[in-house]
Every structure is written in C-alpha cells, then in structure tokens.
Amino acid sequence: MTGDPSGFRMQAGAVVQQFASSQGSDGAELVQNLDDPELWAIVSRWADVGSYRRAFNGTPAKLVLVPLLSLAIDEPSAYAMPSDVGENRPRGTVG
C-alpha cells in the first residue's frame, strides 16, 4: 500500500487494531518497505484461513478496511507456510 504518512498511518493503524482484535488473530502490524519509504504493508497472522476471511465480515470491519483497500497495490496478499499449503493448484484444475 502506498500513502502519505499522516492520514494513511492513522487509517492503517485502525486496520491493524481491527485485525489484532479479531477472533483467531495471532497479531498484526504495519511495516514499511526498506527501499521505498512510501510503500507499506499490513502483516497479519491467523490461527486459520477461516479466521482471516471472517475478519473482513461485518459492518465495523468494512468501515475500517474498505477505505484502506482502495489504496492497495493489486498483488497477491495471502501467504502460508509451504507445509501448511500442501499441493497448490490453480482453481478449476482437476487432479
């Protein structure tokens, strides 16, 4: 995510708090890119993928998340340990 440090950091801080207080959250933090100081990311850890997905549900979460998501860079944003992923195939493939 990119943004000015003032308003952006306040918005991102609210999202971090929302994530951190969500059921199944193992923590969340706002981090800054070392090479590009205008590039930021919210790193969150979850007990399971269901907890991560449920954190986006409900009006309170959407009021905080949607405005910040409009600033997001379009790239993959969910990762897991390879041992937890197993065989990873694109949707729609049979196998």
Backbone as numpy.savetxt, mean C-alpha at the origin, in Angstrom:
# Nx Ny Nz CAx CAy CAz Cx Cy Cz
4.82 6.88 -5.20 3.98 8.05 -5.20 4.87 9.28 -5.20
4.43 10.28 -5.88 5.17 11.52 -5.88 4.30 12.59 -5.25
4.94 13.64 -4.76 4.15 14.72 -4.18 5.00 15.70 -3.42
4.41 16.86 -3.13 5.13 17.86 -2.36 5.19 17.39 -0.91
6.26 17.70 -0.21 6.45 17.19 1.15 5.38 17.64 2.15
4.77 18.79 1.96 3.85 19.30 2.97 2.52 18.54 2.98
1.65 18.81 2.04 0.34 18.17 2.01 0.40 16.68 1.76
1.33 16.28 0.92 1.46 14.87 0.60 1.80 14.06 1.84
2.75 14.51 2.63 3.15 13.76 3.81 2.02 13.66 4.82
1.18 14.67 4.91 0.03 14.59 5.81 -0.96 13.54 5.31
-1.25 13.55 4.01 -2.15 12.55 3.42 -1.58 11.15 3.61
-0.31 10.99 3.28 0.32 9.67 3.39 0.35 9.21 4.84
0.58 10.11 5.77 0.57 9.76 7.19 -0.78 9.23 7.64
-1.85 9.82 7.10 -3.20 9.34 7.43 -3.41 7.93 6.90
-2.89 7.64 5.71 -3.01 6.30 5.15 -2.20 5.30 5.98
-1.00 5.68 6.37 -0.17 4.81 7.21 -0.92 4.48 8.51
-1.53 5.49 9.12 -2.30 5.25 10.34 -3.48 4.33 10.08
-4.18 4.54 8.96 -5.31 3.69 8.60 -4.86 2.25 8.45
-3.79 2.03 7.72 -3.27 0.68 7.54 -2.84 0.07 8.87
-2.07 0.82 9.64 -1.51 0.30 10.89 -2.60 -0.09 11.88
-3.75 0.59 11.82 -4.83 0.29 12.76 -5.81 -0.74 12.22
-5.60 -1.21 11.00 -6.50 -2.20 10.40 -6.23 -3.59 10.95
-7.29 -4.37 11.07 -7.16 -5.74 11.55 -6.27 -6.53 10.60
-5.32 -7.25 11.14 -4.41 -8.05 10.34 -3.15 -7.31 9.91
-3.04 -6.03 10.27 -1.85 -5.25 9.91 -0.69 -5.63 10.82
0.47 -5.83 10.22 1.70 -6.06 10.97 2.58 -4.82 10.94
2.03 -3.70 10.48 2.75 -2.44 10.47 2.74 -1.76 9.11
2.95 -0.46 9.13 3.00 0.33 7.91 3.90 1.53 8.14
4.57 1.96 7.08 5.45 3.13 7.20 5.58 3.83 5.86
5.86 5.11 5.93 6.12 5.93 4.75 7.63 5.99 4.56
8.08 5.62 3.36 9.52 5.64 3.07 9.79 6.53 1.87
11.00 7.09 1.83 11.39 8.01 0.77 12.51 7.37 -0.05
12.45 7.55 -1.37 13.46 7.01 -2.26 14.80 7.70 -2.02
15.88 6.94 -2.01 17.21 7.50 -1.76 17.75 8.30 -2.93
17.35 7.94 -4.14 17.87 8.62 -5.33 17.00 9.77 -5.81
15.71 9.68 -5.58 14.77 10.71 -6.01 13.94 11.14 -4.81
14.28 12.26 -4.18 13.60 12.67 -2.94 12.12 13.00 -3.11
11.62 13.06 -4.34 10.20 13.30 -4.55 9.42 12.00 -4.73
10.10 10.87 -4.64 9.45 9.57 -4.82 9.30 8.91 -3.46
8.06 8.54 -3.13 7.72 7.98 -1.83 6.97 6.66 -2.01
6.96 5.84 -0.97 6.17 4.60 -0.97 5.63 4.36 0.43
4.48 3.74 0.49 3.96 3.25 1.75 4.20 1.75 1.75
4.96 1.29 2.73 5.27 -0.12 2.88 4.42 -0.65 4.02
3.66 -1.68 3.74 2.82 -2.27 4.78 3.02 -3.77 4.79
2.84 -4.36 5.97 2.97 -5.80 6.14 1.66 -6.32 6.74
1.24 -7.49 6.28 -0.08 -8.01 6.64 0.01 -9.47 7.04
-0.92 -9.88 7.90 -0.99 -11.27 8.33 -1.33 -12.19 7.15
-2.15 -11.67 6.23 -2.54 -12.44 5.05 -3.11 -11.50 4.00
-3.28 -12.00 2.80 -3.75 -11.15 1.70 -5.17 -10.66 1.95
-5.99 -11.45 2.62 -7.36 -11.02 2.92 -7.38 -9.78 3.80
-6.49 -9.73 4.78 -6.42 -8.55 5.65 -6.03 -7.31 4.85
-5.08 -7.48 3.93 -4.65 -6.37 3.07 -5.83 -5.85 2.24
-6.56 -6.77 1.64 -7.68 -6.35 0.79 -8.81 -5.72 1.60
-9.09 -6.26 2.79 -10.15 -5.69 3.62 -9.80 -4.30 4.13
-8.52 -3.97 4.21 -8.10 -2.65 4.69 -8.57 -1.54 3.75
-8.91 -1.87 2.51 -9.38 -0.89 1.54 -10.90 -0.74 1.56
-11.59 -1.55 2.35 -13.05 -1.54 2.38 -13.59 -0.53 3.38
-14.79 -0.07 3.15 -15.46 0.83 4.07 -15.21 2.30 3.75
-16.17 3.11 4.13 -16.09 4.54 3.86 -14.88 5.22 4.51
-14.59 4.97 5.80 -13.43 5.65 6.41 -12.12 5.38 5.65
-11.91 4.14 5.25 -10.69 3.80 4.51 -10.66 4.50 3.15
-11.78 4.48 2.46 -11.83 5.09 1.14 -11.64 6.60 1.19
-12.16 7.24 2.22 -11.98 8.69 2.34 -10.51 9.07 2.50
-9.73 8.21 3.09 -8.31 8.47 3.30 -7.48 7.99 2.11
-7.83 6.82 1.58 -7.00 6.19 0.56 -7.18 6.75 -0.85
-8.41 6.98 -1.26 -8.67 7.35 -2.65 -7.94 8.63 -3.07
-7.97 9.70 -2.27 -7.24 10.90 -2.70 -5.74 10.65 -2.90
-5.15 9.82 -2.05 -3.73 9.54 -2.19 -3.45 8.61 -3.36
-4.34 7.66 -3.60 -4.15 6.74 -4.72 -4.16 7.47 -6.06
-4.81 8.62 -6.13 -4.82 9.38 -7.38 -3.43 9.91 -7.73
-2.53 9.93 -6.77 -1.15 10.38 -6.99 -0.20 9.22 -7.27
-0.69 8.00 -7.17 0.17 6.83 -7.26 0.71 6.61 -8.67
1.89 6.06 -8.73 2.50 5.64 -10.00 1.94 4.27 -10.33
1.57 4.05 -11.58 0.98 2.79 -12.00 2.06 1.73 -12.15
2.23 0.95 -11.11 3.19 -0.16 -11.13 2.73 -1.19 -10.10
3.24 -2.42 -10.18 2.83 -3.43 -9.21 3.07 -2.96 -7.78
2.13 -3.30 -6.89 2.26 -2.78 -5.54 2.06 -3.82 -4.45
1.85 -5.07 -4.80 1.68 -6.11 -3.77 2.74 -7.18 -3.98
3.48 -7.46 -2.94 4.58 -8.41 -3.00 4.48 -9.37 -1.82
5.06 -10.55 -1.97 5.12 -11.52 -0.89 6.43 -12.30 -1.02
6.78 -12.99 0.04 7.97 -13.83 0.01 7.74 -14.95 -1.03
8.76 -15.30 -1.82 8.58 -16.33 -2.84 8.03 -17.64 -2.27
8.44 -17.99 -1.06 7.96 -19.24 -0.46 6.46 -19.17 -0.15
5.92 -17.97 0.05 4.49 -17.80 0.31 3.67 -17.75 -0.97
4.30 -17.36 -2.07 3.58 -17.20 -3.33 3.35 -18.55 -4.00
4.34 -19.42 -3.97 4.22 -20.70 -4.67 4.37 -20.46 -6.16
3.77 -21.33 -6.95 3.84 -21.15 -8.39 2.95 -19.99 -8.77
3.51 -18.99 -9.40 2.79 -17.77 -9.71 2.54 -17.72 -11.21
1.25 -17.90 -11.59 0.88 -17.88 -13.00 -0.08 -16.72 -13.24
-0.02 -16.10 -14.41 -0.97 -15.04 -14.73 -2.41 -15.56 -14.70
-3.33 -14.69 -14.37 -4.74 -15.07 -14.36 -5.16 -15.58 -15.74
-6.06 -16.54 -15.74 -6.58 -17.05 -16.99 -5.78 -18.19 -17.57
-4.62 -18.51 -17.01 -3.86 -19.62 -17.54 -4.33 -20.89 -16.85
-4.29 -21.97 -17.58 -4.73 -23.26 -17.06 -3.47 -24.05 -16.72
-3.57 -24.76 -15.62 -2.37 -25.51 -15.40 -2.29 -26.30 -14.21
